[in-house]
Amino acid sequence: MSSTTFCGNISLTYKNGFPILTSNESKFLLNFASTMLLRGSQIHQAYLSEHISLFDGDYLQAARQSSQFLTQQGMDPVTAQQGGAGVIYNELLRQAYMLSFNDTFFILSIMTICLLPFILIMRHDDHNVAKP
């Protein structure tokens, strides 16, 4: 394993010729991605829930169909009525998480593309070569 230091205090460790991140950088990236995912899912949930209303005919029809399906599966009618709305809400959450994942992936891919030129700038010191 060898390491390269650039910009004073930032170091990059190499293992088998590939750069690997140290624990601080990986913790930062993981926290950044999970924060973006959670915040984005809440934002998308708020946007998607604006389109669900008890006065919307499509929502009422979907809730009835979900309730009938749950009743056919053996659930009592009162619980099935509440479960029909729950099925729709779970679908809303699933779609909000998927939209948030897409947004987070897009941001991380843009960050990766922006950091690609730094590969050319960074210099790898070969510690195996004897220095005169």
Buried (B, 14 or more C-beta within 10 A) or exposed (E): EEBBEEEEEEEBEBEEEEEEEEEEEEEEEEEBBEEBBEEBBEBBBEEBEEEBEEEEEEBEEBBEEBBBBBBEEEBEEEEBBEBBBBBBEEEBBEBBBEBBBEBBEEBBEEEEEEEEEEEEEEEEEEEEEEEE
